[in-house]
């Protein structure tokens, strides 16, 4: 079966309690992960297999204080 490399962009809005805006951004970036969310049944039904997921960009770009 042919193998493809696909570039995908995701954005997340994360609500986090942290000591500072800098900690909130840094900890959100560090602890968010990506994984294959497909089940064995879905992979069989649609005839695919995700070989690898590589995080290529992970930058917090805005931090807003919601409540102090």
C-alpha positions as CSV (number, residue, x, y, z in Angstrom):
1,X,0.0,0.0,0.0
2,X,1.4,3.5,-0.8
3,X,2.7,5.5,2.2
4,X,2.1,9.3,2.4
5,X,3.4,12.1,4.6
6,X,0.6,14.6,5.6
7,X,1.1,18.0,7.2
8,X,-1.7,18.9,9.6
9,X,-2.2,22.0,11.8
10,X,-4.1,21.8,15.1
11,X,-4.9,24.6,17.4
12,X,-5.9,24.1,21.1
13,X,-7.4,26.4,23.6
14,X,-6.2,25.2,27.0
15,X,-7.5,26.4,30.3
16,X,-4.8,25.8,32.9
17,X,-4.2,26.9,36.5
18,X,-0.5,27.8,36.9
19,X,1.7,30.2,38.9
20,X,2.2,32.6,36.0
21,X,1.4,33.2,32.4
22,X,4.9,32.0,31.4
23,X,4.4,28.7,33.4
24,X,0.9,28.3,31.8
25,X,2.3,28.6,28.3
26,X,5.4,26.4,29.0
27,X,3.5,23.7,30.8
28,X,0.7,23.6,28.2
29,X,3.3,23.2,25.4
30,X,5.2,20.5,27.3
31,X,2.4,18.3,28.5
32,X,0.1,18.2,25.4
33,X,0.7,15.1,23.3
34,X,-0.5,13.7,20.0
35,X,-1.5,10.1,19.5
36,X,-3.3,7.8,17.0
37,X,-7.0,7.9,18.1
38,X,-8.1,5.2,15.7
39,X,-9.2,1.8,17.0
40,X,-8.1,-1.6,15.5
41,X,-11.7,-1.9,14.0
42,X,-11.4,1.5,12.3
43,X,-8.0,0.7,10.9
44,X,-9.4,-2.6,9.4
45,X,-12.6,-1.0,8.1
46,X,-10.8,1.9,6.3
47,X,-7.7,-0.1,5.5
48,X,-5.0,2.2,6.9
49,X,-2.2,2.3,9.5
50,X,-0.6,5.4,11.0
51,X,3.1,4.6,11.0
52,X,4.4,7.6,13.0
53,X,3.2,11.0,14.4
54,X,5.9,13.6,14.8
55,X,5.3,16.9,16.6
56,X,7.0,19.5,14.4
57,X,5.7,22.7,15.9
58,X,4.3,23.4,19.4
59,X,4.3,27.1,20.3
60,X,1.9,28.9,22.7
61,X,1.1,32.2,21.0
62,X,-1.4,33.9,23.4
63,X,-2.0,33.7,27.2
64,X,-5.0,35.5,28.8
65,X,-5.7,35.7,32.5
66,X,-9.2,34.5,33.1
67,X,-9.5,34.6,36.9
68,X,-7.0,35.5,39.6
